[in-house]
Amino acid sequence: MQDNDALFDALRRSADPGVVAAVDDLVRNGRDEELARVNALAFAAARSLDEEAVIAALLHASRLGLFEMSWNILCPSCGGVLDANATLKSVRQQDYHCAFCSVTSEPTLDDTVEVSFTVSPRIRRIAAHDPDTLGFWDYHRQVFFGSGVAFPELGAFDKLMLETVELQAGERMILALQLPAHPLIIFDPVTHTAHLVETAGEPTTDRRELSMVFTSAPAGVGRTTLSPGPLRLQLDNRAERRVLVGVYVAGPELDKLIGGRRPFLTAKRLLTNQTFRDLYRTETLDVEQRLKIMSLTFLFTDLKGSTDLYERVGDLVAYDLVRSHFQILNEIVASEAGAVVKTIGDAVMATFPAPHRAVSAALRMRDSMRQLNARQGAEELILKIGIHEGPCLAVNLNDRQDYFGQTVNIASRVQALATEDSIFATQAVLRDAESVRLLSSRGVEARPQALTLRGVADRMPVFAMS
């Protein structure tokens, strides 16, 4: 434990001490299942901690080797984990298929890629480190379903489960079942193999036979239609590890049981986290990856007349002023759950998970620059800000995680239209209900401008916040 103590001492120097104390308590006293795929947002809520502080602490803990980070591809229907990756670089751009739901989907960083944290086996060994030792339901809770699934009490499944079977590698079994008048799903979460049995016609007393073979290779979803009545189900495990076969009664009740959701840490939110960008600057995406984000908010800033500033006050004073301006903007961006993507001269490009976060940051930036100018006794720093929200691609450019697409271009052009210390935003930002409430609470009016964005074919409304 001395090595663990040293790692936690290092963590206390990097993260919020109160959060580190909660993480330390979790590692020392938490149940095994609480340390498998930790949901950062649920952990923060349960301990009444700030979400951003918890995310930052778990990122630092992962960097130190206390936890292992996992990027999990989720089924958008059931929330099952279709693939688990140690880094985002391993995430494919192609479609993923969920055998349980018979759903094929393309991963998007907004809601089908989650980031979870599992304690390192070097720090504390838990049952999930040896998943083949987990029981039927523990495997589903800790391995198959993502951290955003609000898993019901086990008794809730009693009416919907006809049978559960554990088969070791090479084992076979025959089950005698009575098919109800409802469809069945026969599913194994280990090999992601499923068979859907539809029921149709009048009940029969004749016994039918159905066989399922489980292998290590990905399998499609088998389909059979039978009338209600006796069924002899043959199960043959030819995979290299055990399988956990469940026979479920399909329908609305099952959908409702596994349909409960709770917030979880998405890949999109993590990519817009400043701590993550600082710690994993060059390790996020492969140069060939192009991963979709359906909605991300971009904020661009630039200093008006910075060249004149250098001539007016001299290089040394101007440098200190510009550096102070960068520090203020970085702190505001981070405090609003955003991240600075890059600086270009005196300009800043930042991202936020939601429009109202960017709007709040912009208002605070403008106020901070005004206060800084007041302390200087002159309007030396005039900040122009532009905001836009929309879809984009997460990419690797110049060995750094960056973004590409028309949304980025529009945000940059909106900023270029801004004059004096103004904040310009598109209608996409102003359609956000939280942004509207924020502006109303601050007494800020958003006035439409008759402006044209260079390089954008369709005329786009732009609003000035004053």
C-alpha atoms as one frame of an Amber mdcrd trajectory, in Angstrom:
protein
   0.000   0.000   0.000   3.005   2.342   0.321   3.209   2.665  -3.453  -0.531
   3.406  -3.541  -0.094   6.083  -0.886   2.641   7.717  -2.938   0.393   7.741
  -6.023  -2.466   9.300  -4.090  -0.085  11.914  -2.680   0.836  12.771  -6.269
  -2.862  12.879  -7.188  -3.560  15.347  -4.358  -1.003  17.705  -5.849  -2.784
  17.600  -9.217  -6.501  17.466  -8.386  -9.053  18.792  -5.922  -8.187  17.377
  -2.458 -11.841  16.762  -1.564 -12.404  14.763  -4.729  -9.152  12.856  -4.240
 -10.293  11.906  -0.729 -13.536  10.518  -2.190 -11.625   8.560  -4.856  -9.228
   7.229  -2.214 -12.186   6.081  -0.103 -13.733   4.393  -3.137 -10.537   2.466
  -3.881 -10.031   1.391  -0.254 -13.603   0.683   0.804 -15.795   0.444  -2.296
 -17.370  -2.822  -3.413 -15.820  -4.536  -6.413 -18.721  -3.608  -8.665 -18.348
   0.070  -7.702 -14.785   0.080  -9.054 -15.650  -1.418 -12.453 -16.451   1.099
 -15.193 -16.887   4.027 -12.835 -19.424   6.531 -14.169 -17.780   9.878 -13.364
 -21.060  11.806 -13.400 -22.900   9.286 -11.205 -19.958   9.237  -8.774 -20.017
  13.040  -8.561 -23.773  13.064  -7.926 -23.602  10.334  -5.272 -20.847  12.176
  -3.364 -22.203  15.719  -3.972 -19.021  16.687  -5.831 -18.450  19.006  -8.780
 -18.563  17.029 -12.041 -15.647  18.836 -13.663 -13.486  18.322 -10.568 -14.314
  14.598 -10.546 -13.528  14.228 -14.254 -10.213  16.035 -13.777  -9.287  13.860
 -10.784 -10.075  10.611 -12.610  -8.054  11.771 -15.620  -5.058  12.529 -13.419
  -5.589   9.205 -11.604  -5.550   7.374 -14.937  -2.385   9.177 -15.976  -0.753
   8.066 -12.713  -1.855   4.448 -13.209  -4.465   4.327 -10.443  -7.294   3.763
 -12.927  -7.618   2.493 -16.489  -9.685   4.560 -18.906 -11.992   2.820 -21.392
 -13.712   4.211 -24.493 -16.826   2.077 -24.909 -18.983   1.885 -28.048 -22.614
   1.706 -26.951 -25.709   0.371 -28.646 -28.049   3.375 -28.997 -31.000   1.110
 -28.227 -30.096  -1.012 -25.167 -26.926   0.744 -23.970 -24.879  -2.443 -24.252
 -21.127  -2.180 -24.799 -20.357  -3.346 -28.337 -16.629  -2.705 -28.087 -14.266
  -1.502 -25.357 -11.081   0.365 -26.238  -8.123   1.516 -24.173  -7.826   4.620
 -26.375 -10.020   6.527 -28.790  -7.539   5.628 -31.522  -8.965   2.086 -31.541
 -12.529   3.173 -32.309 -13.556   2.230 -35.836 -15.495   4.547 -38.108 -17.598
   1.694 -39.531 -20.929   0.509 -38.223 -21.249  -1.544 -35.045 -23.936  -4.202
 -34.671 -25.846  -5.113 -31.499 -27.066  -8.700 -31.639 -29.327  -8.238 -28.622
 -31.320  -5.460 -30.316 -30.529  -6.371 -33.943 -29.508  -2.735 -34.442 -26.629
  -1.441 -36.582 -25.305   2.051 -35.880 -22.378   4.307 -36.645 -20.570   5.593
 -33.543 -20.984   9.270 -32.695 -18.990  10.892 -29.934 -22.096  12.689 -28.600
 -23.935   9.742 -27.077 -22.718   6.327 -28.272 -19.107   6.501 -27.067 -18.802
   6.594 -23.295 -15.667   6.998 -21.193 -15.452   5.024 -17.960 -12.747   4.299
 -15.395 -11.816   0.967 -13.782  -9.374   0.663 -10.908  -6.019  -0.703 -12.041
  -5.336  -4.334 -11.008  -1.972  -3.128  -9.665  -3.847  -0.953  -7.167  -6.671
  -3.312  -6.262  -7.779  -6.467  -8.000 -11.546  -6.743  -8.450 -13.806  -9.401
  -9.941 -14.248  -7.486 -13.211 -10.530  -7.941 -13.922 -11.397 -11.642 -14.370
 -14.757 -11.364 -16.150 -15.057 -15.115 -16.652 -15.501 -15.451 -12.877 -18.517
 -13.122 -12.793 -21.983 -14.586 -12.387 -24.697 -14.159 -15.016 -26.134 -10.860
 -13.787 -22.847  -9.417 -12.511 -21.396  -9.919 -15.998 -24.301  -7.991 -17.493
 -23.998  -5.178 -14.947 -20.229  -4.793 -14.998 -19.235  -5.842 -18.523 -22.055
  -5.889 -21.054 -24.119  -2.824 -20.171 -22.615   0.668 -20.221 -22.393   2.919
 -17.189 -25.383   4.945 -18.392 -27.848   2.061 -17.967 -29.884   2.251 -14.767
 -29.940  -1.496 -14.179 -33.139  -2.664 -12.408 -33.366  -4.949  -9.405 -32.813
  -8.569 -10.421 -36.286  -9.662  -9.359 -37.742  -7.462 -12.066 -36.524  -9.969
 -14.672 -38.250 -12.995 -13.136 -41.305 -12.843 -15.392 -39.219 -12.219 -18.494
 -36.517 -14.895 -18.113 -37.311 -18.442 -19.165 -33.801 -19.719 -18.499 -30.185
 -18.730 -17.815 -27.302 -21.070 -18.640 -23.526 -20.933 -18.147 -21.595 -23.092
 -20.613 -17.840 -23.551 -20.365 -15.751 -23.777 -23.536 -16.559 -27.038 -25.318
 -19.712 -27.755 -23.302 -23.131 -28.587 -24.729 -26.593 -28.517 -23.211 -30.175
 -29.225 -24.183 -32.992 -27.130 -22.694 -36.647 -28.115 -22.709 -38.714 -24.953
 -23.001 -42.341 -24.043 -23.468 -42.648 -21.309 -26.093 -45.124 -18.618 -25.003
 -47.274 -16.596 -27.365 -44.636 -13.842 -27.309 -41.320 -13.684 -29.188 -38.092
 -14.795 -27.465 -34.526 -13.539 -27.604 -31.780 -16.069 -26.899 -28.657 -14.018
 -26.204 -25.080 -14.438 -25.003 -23.299 -11.190 -23.995 -19.823 -12.770 -24.133
 -19.776 -13.633 -27.849 -22.583 -11.178 -28.738 -24.568 -14.003 -30.336 -28.363
 -13.889 -30.534 -31.310 -15.749 -32.006 -34.793 -14.262 -32.301 -37.716 -16.697
 -32.111 -40.939 -15.194 -33.433 -44.162 -16.969 -32.486 -47.107 -17.256 -34.861
 -50.062 -19.553 -35.425 -52.029 -21.784 -33.097 -50.374 -23.494 -30.090 -49.114
 -27.033 -30.720 -48.140 -30.044 -28.622 -45.506 -31.137 -31.141 -41.943 -30.671
 -29.929 -39.724 -28.607 -32.238 -35.933 -28.404 -32.201 -33.619 -25.405 -32.476
 -29.831 -25.350 -32.181 -27.408 -22.497 -31.463 -23.628 -22.675 -31.862 -21.420
 -20.127 -30.104 -18.017 -19.327 -31.575 -15.371 -16.675 -30.994 -16.035 -15.153
 -34.420 -18.726 -12.459 -34.721 -22.089 -13.949 -35.641 -25.225 -12.462 -37.093
 -28.677 -12.662 -35.556 -30.511 -15.892 -36.339 -34.269 -15.801 -36.847 -36.880
 -18.545 -36.575 -40.686 -18.468 -36.572 -42.503 -21.171 -34.573 -45.942 -21.670
 -33.128 -46.271 -21.657 -29.309 -45.531 -24.990 -27.660 -42.680 -27.328 -26.636
 -39.149 -26.511 -27.804 -35.953 -28.519 -27.502 -33.097 -25.945 -27.550 -29.597
 -27.294 -28.187 -26.709 -25.058 -27.109 -23.153 -25.789 -28.274 -20.282 -23.619
 -27.022 -17.397 -23.828 -29.497 -15.912 -20.522 -28.344 -12.608 -20.317 -26.492
 -14.289 -19.088 -23.290 -17.518 -19.649 -21.422 -20.820 -18.194 -22.558 -23.769
 -16.903 -20.517 -26.975 -17.686 -22.356 -30.214 -16.003 -21.398 -33.649 -16.788
 -22.845 -35.736 -13.592 -22.634 -39.378 -12.905 -23.412 -39.116  -9.992 -25.841
 -41.495  -7.056 -25.926 -42.306  -3.690 -24.317 -41.766  -4.961 -20.761 -38.192
  -6.020 -21.513 -37.552  -2.758 -23.362 -38.798  -0.853 -20.331 -36.591  -2.792
 -17.920 -33.376  -2.057 -19.795 -34.508   1.373 -20.997 -33.660   3.288 -17.821
 -30.831   5.765 -18.390 -28.663   8.058 -16.306 -26.117  10.662 -17.439 -22.648
   9.383 -18.285 -19.358  10.860 -19.461 -19.429  10.998 -23.259 -16.409  11.131
 -25.532 -17.604  14.509 -26.804 -17.615  15.991 -23.329 -14.186  14.586 -22.567
 -12.692  15.956 -25.792 -13.924  19.419 -24.755 -12.381  19.081 -21.294  -9.261
  21.197 -20.745  -7.631  18.745 -18.336  -7.988  15.955 -20.882  -6.483  18.059
 -23.658  -3.569  19.031 -21.415  -2.832  15.468 -20.267  -3.496  13.629 -23.536
  -2.420  16.282 -26.008  -1.069  13.999 -28.741  -2.604  10.644 -27.821  -6.268
  11.058 -28.711  -6.908  10.264 -32.371  -5.095   8.426 -35.112  -4.183  10.531
 -38.122  -6.590   8.535 -40.336  -9.614   8.785 -38.017 -12.649  10.952 -38.758
 -15.158  10.567 -35.931 -18.558  12.241 -36.032 -19.888  14.727 -33.499 -23.500
  15.688 -34.096 -23.453  18.876 -32.023 -20.493  20.878 -30.736 -20.266  24.592
 -29.948 -17.295  26.586 -31.198 -16.138  29.933 -29.849 -13.544  32.035 -31.638
 -11.947  35.187 -30.221  -9.548  37.745 -31.629  -8.027  40.991 -30.405  -8.913
  44.074 -32.388  -5.949  46.177 -33.434  -3.269  44.082 -31.750  -0.664  45.359
 -34.231  -1.422  48.947 -33.211  -1.170  47.870 -29.569   2.432  46.710 -30.034
   3.343  49.984 -31.738   1.531  52.088 -29.142   2.786  50.583 -25.865   5.879
  48.675 -26.962   6.619  44.971 -27.285   7.226  44.243 -23.598   4.031  45.842
 -22.265   1.966  44.473 -25.143   3.341  40.988 -24.600   2.388  41.056 -20.904
  -1.100  42.321 -21.738  -1.700  39.680 -24.395  -0.363  36.958 -22.115  -2.719
  38.112 -19.336  -5.580  38.024 -21.821  -4.745  34.412 -22.798  -4.573  33.350
 -19.151  -7.962  34.898 -18.389  -9.579  33.296 -21.430  -8.084  29.867 -20.665
  -9.385  29.968 -17.096 -12.870  31.008 -18.195 -13.044  28.325 -20.895 -11.999
  25.586 -18.463 -14.474  26.748 -15.804 -17.328  26.497 -18.345 -16.523  22.831
 -19.157 -14.783  23.861 -22.365 -11.305  23.466 -23.805  -8.966  25.646 -25.809
  -8.235  23.788 -29.048  -5.527  26.141 -30.247  -4.329  29.717 -30.424  -3.563
  31.416 -33.730  -1.576  34.595 -33.143  -3.769  36.590 -30.752  -6.851  34.489
 -31.541  -8.341  31.574 -29.578 -10.417  28.627 -30.792 -12.366  26.868 -28.030
 -15.057  24.193 -27.858 -17.931  23.621 -25.450 -20.323  20.668 -25.035 -23.399
  22.929 -25.123 -24.221  26.411 -26.520 -25.105  28.010 -23.178 -21.637  27.187
 -21.843 -20.074  29.108 -24.730 -22.463  32.033 -24.259 -21.640  32.208 -20.549
 -17.921  32.070 -21.333 -18.252  34.846 -23.936 -20.068  37.179 -21.538 -17.491
  36.542 -18.843 -14.642  37.098 -21.297 -16.060  40.459 -22.335 -16.539  41.539
 -18.719 -13.010  40.410 -17.815 -11.433  42.347 -20.691 -13.356  45.454 -19.688
 -12.112  45.075 -16.118  -8.550  44.553 -17.312  -8.767  47.683 -19.448 -10.157
  49.641 -16.497  -7.154  48.632 -14.401  -4.862  49.757 -17.228  -6.692  53.066
 -17.546  -7.127  52.572 -21.297  -8.998  50.321 -23.706  -5.923  48.397 -24.776
  -7.597  44.980 -25.295 -10.724  44.893 -27.456 -12.009  41.326 -27.741 -14.176
  40.190 -30.662 -16.077  36.919 -30.166 -18.042  34.615 -32.480 -20.074  31.508
 -31.561 -21.708  28.784 -33.658 -23.040  25.280 -32.960 -23.436  22.285 -35.243
 -22.012  18.941 -36.462 -18.320  18.393 -37.142 -15.582  15.775 -37.367 -13.021
  15.115 -34.660  -9.690  14.707 -36.452  -5.940  14.709 -35.923  -4.230  17.724
 -37.481  -0.569  18.587 -36.945  -0.270  15.851 -34.297  -3.074  17.369 -32.209
  -6.737  16.610 -31.724  -8.680  19.167 -33.773 -12.011  19.642 -35.550 -13.004
  19.928 -39.193 -16.127  20.934 -41.069 -18.441  23.761 -42.077 -19.467  24.410
 -38.477 -15.875  25.363 -37.659 -15.665  27.589 -40.738 -18.909  29.391 -39.895
 -17.855  30.027 -36.273 -14.605  31.575 -37.508 -16.420  33.781 -40.021 -18.973
  34.907 -37.414 -16.097  36.074 -35.240 -14.587  37.955 -38.188 -17.824  39.969
 -38.480 -17.701  41.137 -34.867 -16.755  44.737 -34.204 -15.403  46.433 -31.073
 -15.910  44.227 -27.975 -18.947  42.512 -29.433 -20.255  38.960 -29.227 -21.840
  37.571 -32.388 -23.701  34.249 -32.442 -25.732  32.301 -34.967 -29.357  31.291
 -34.701 -28.269  27.745 -33.820 -26.855  29.138 -30.565 -29.865  31.338 -29.866
 -32.279  28.415 -30.391 -30.812  26.746 -27.309 -33.262  27.203 -24.422 -30.508
  27.405 -21.804 -28.773  30.155 -23.792 -32.009  32.144 -23.976 -32.553  31.815
 -20.220 -28.960  32.833 -19.529 -29.182  35.969 -21.668 -32.499  36.906 -20.085
 -31.091  36.505 -16.559 -28.122  38.745 -17.479 -30.309  41.364 -19.135 -28.513
  40.827 -22.448 -30.385  41.425 -25.703 -29.590  39.470 -28.865 -30.232  41.696
 -31.904 -30.313  40.290 -35.466 -27.755  41.710 -37.901 -28.125  42.074 -41.659
 -24.768  40.475 -42.461 -23.484  37.923 -44.955 -20.978  35.231 -44.042 -18.179
  34.892 -46.565 -18.101  31.459 -48.212 -21.567  30.421 -46.924 -24.081  30.065
 -49.745 -27.273  30.322 -47.694 -27.940  33.546 -45.846 -27.570  32.868 -42.120
 -28.980  35.087 -39.350 -26.334  36.476 -37.014 -27.135  38.075 -33.657 -25.171
  40.663 -31.670 -25.326  40.369 -27.869 -25.390  43.734 -26.101
